[in-house]
Amino acid sequence: MESSEIMLNIGCGPNGLNHWLNYDWGVLPLLSKFPGARRCLIQLGALPKGYDLPWARLKLVDIRKKFPLADGAVKFIYCSHVIEHFERWEALHILRECRRCLRDDGVLRLVVPDIPKLIACYQQAVAAAQPGARPARDLCRLWWGFDKDIAPGSFLGKLSRRFIRDHQWNYDRQELELLVKEAGFRAMTVCDFAKGAVPDLDKLDLEGHKAHSIYVEVTK
Ligand SMILES: C[S@@+](CC[C@H](N)C(=O)[O-])C[C@H]1O[C@@H](n2cnc3c(N)ncnc32)[C@H](O)[C@@H]1O
């Protein structure tokens, strides 16, 4: 791959694509390199069954630090449901690193939970009044990105707190635009789900995030 053609997915989770450069960091990304060990942990009951996912090839890179890439080396960056897991000052540092690594004509696509859509989802669930539904619980889960109702005293509760970081900040369009401008980007365009300049959006934009996310692309 020519350095100028690099496509980078940061905080890819299990949704990376092998022809992209994928960065992630933590216990699950590490285990993705040892599927046998992961399966053993699942059989022993130490990890939930849902964690047996085929991850794409990835590099273990802590995106809070300087990315191991030259200035202007990257054509596209995809970053979905990641920056809200960091405090705003950390998210700003991550976006500044994205900007440093992007080509002048490069594009960064950001996907984050959107405060107005979260509220709309909650209001729709309240209006639908399905028996047994818990709209407030569902909103809390999306707001913090984490099942805060599982007691940390339980085994799974303790385990999940070791590698899941709940949301530290939330965004609407204005808050996102302030952040990207502060990071030095000039322009931000709001996009539809799976539509935009970044390639492979039919695979990268996940249906599960669609109802409550804002999709933007930013340029230098
Ligand atoms: C909510 S998941 C999002 C996964 C996927 N991008 C998506 O859209 O569903 C957040 C991801 O960020 C990763 N992550 C958290 N802290 C990180 C760090 N310091 N450096 C790199 N990745 C990190 C997590 O391991 C996880 O895969």
The ligand as a Gaussian input file, in Angstrom:
#p B3LYP/6-31G(d) Opt

LIG

0 1
 C      -17.509000       1.440000      21.559000
 S      -16.144000       0.660000      20.792000
 C      -16.389000       1.134000      19.088000
 C      -16.027000       0.016000      18.166000
 C      -16.373000       0.282000      16.706000
 N      -15.544000       1.345000      16.159000
 C      -17.831000       0.615000      16.532000
 O      -18.162000       1.559000      15.802000
 O      -18.689000      -0.102000      17.083000
 C      -14.751000       1.682000      21.273000
 C      -13.438000       1.069000      20.805000
 O      -12.374000       1.962000      21.157000
 C      -11.289000       1.156000      21.604000
 N      -10.399000       1.943000      22.459000
 C      -10.643000       2.360000      23.731000
 N       -9.582000       3.014000      24.222000
 C       -8.646000       3.016000      23.232000
 C       -7.317000       3.551000      23.135000
 N       -6.759000       4.194000      24.174000
 N       -6.644000       3.390000      21.976000
 C       -7.212000       2.714000      20.925000
 N       -8.470000       2.194000      20.960000
 C       -9.168000       2.344000      22.108000
 C      -11.972000       0.039000      22.373000
 O      -11.112000      -1.079000      22.586000
 C      -13.148000      -0.275000      21.460000
 O      -12.835000      -1.241000      20.486000

